[in-house]
């Protein structure tokens, strides 16, 4: 069985996709400037995502599950609820339910899951639309705000996706007679996608709303610039016109044929009362529990063969322009290198406050990713699955609460979603070096740390027990060092505290740590983000898409010239410039710390010192890099503000500062790469 990609390689692709929404200076393999004449920007916004999967249950079964979940959640979904009691309560109401089965919650596995069930249980989303055709079954799933995220999920009634891709399967060529209410829900689409995506389940269509009267303009642009990508002529339905185009070329733009897998779908609504999300889908009554959160589209991510080609296509047809450009060599993880660019529209929507910013879906961001090396997650995805949608990012108002709910529901019911596991060292650890910052000498710090480890307040990996009480910590501290209590407690989230200080309560810090939420700051704005484990995955280790959830905490400021509130920028908080380096180094610190503990336990003190030096080296790189990352982030923020104000001179000044920061980051990376090489050359014998 193929090994699953490392956390570091996945994080590399995530980071490259999500940095700040301004140009990232540096030499790139494929320059983004072009001599093509820019098309007028189309008025499009997020509409829906369409998933093709192996199978779906009857609507009645899912609705029965929703009823049981609503009843259960009313009593057992509070963060303070006893999980053991919740597990017992769910077992009592389960009663052989046909959808989720009677599972031991501790044996949850992310693969071979029903994606509908995952959304109903883990997120509290509900089925709000349904359609049965002769061959297929479709459900539409939304959060409690039906105008937010919309996932359309379709499956064949008899065949799995791999069967549809097989010429040898007799039923794959046989379709029942009957008029399809909408071509978008037809079995032929599942078969086409399956044949071009290795028989896999996947996110097959990205759907956009089109302003009334503009669909013809998009059609003409595709006919003029990219006729090979036209999958169909526009189709008229009661209440809407729909155009479907292939998203990507197989290779370079124009010179290669269309990749007939992923589609872009444009929906021009004429009378939305005639359908729900798509023609043929009928509205379904849905009741949401009291703790589920509304979610909204933030960005949709593709892995492609030709990043430049997809960028050009979107510019030619929709007028989209790049928002972020990366020098992949700067942030490569080992040999894994990718390029990525975020493109999108510029709707110029006025966003007066955080409430509007949360719900606005007029700003479309489409990160586009291609591999530069034959290692790493993106390369493996393209090799194993082919071009397609890597993940879908949705925005919520309270991310820690969403994650807490999903984690608790999974632990109580054995169903739902799991998330990318983040090492605790990302948030903070307690080392002698850390204690020295509290004003004690190294010998005292080592004595204090030894006492805390002896009392099992700190583990062998230098991680402070989240559940350790103040009383237990105080009792473990030597009599003359009781004043270090607050420093020990803060070490549970020390890296976050260095960013946010007293702007966040201890309770919020701990919720972030417990739920593996990533944090970043851009200017006065805050970004929280988390990534699920793969969805639509048949076997562990297979490449498959995943979901991201984010919370943008946007600062509200007044314009100094007018005294009136300034508009909030779409994408405030950025896309996580610090998180790649911080998380990647945290992974390395965790591995080295574990190895040090194992060496100490085996009495191999030379080897323990070696791994201890590795910990110190990685920690030093993080400490040296953090102020540079801050400077880059601040320069990007200032550059953006200057551009918004039309001050090109000031923008150029901060662009230069940003470039210098990147150069400095490269210097630091090269320095510590050399130090680690020297350290490994001095590694003691393992025996």
Beta strands, then each sheet from edge to edge (+ up, - down):
strand 1: 44-53
strand 2: 126-132
strand 3: 136-142
strand 4: 150-156
strand 5: 202-210
strand 6: 235-237
strand 7: 240-246
strand 8: 263-269
strand 9: 282-283
strand 10: 296-303
strand 11: 321-325
strand 12: 338-344
strand 13: 365-371
strand 14: 388-395
strand 15: 518-522
strand 16: 525-531
strand 17: 546-553
sheet 1: 6+ 7- 8+ 5+ 1- 4- 3+ 2- 9+
sheet 2: 11+ 12- 13+ 10+ 14- 17- 16+ 15-
end
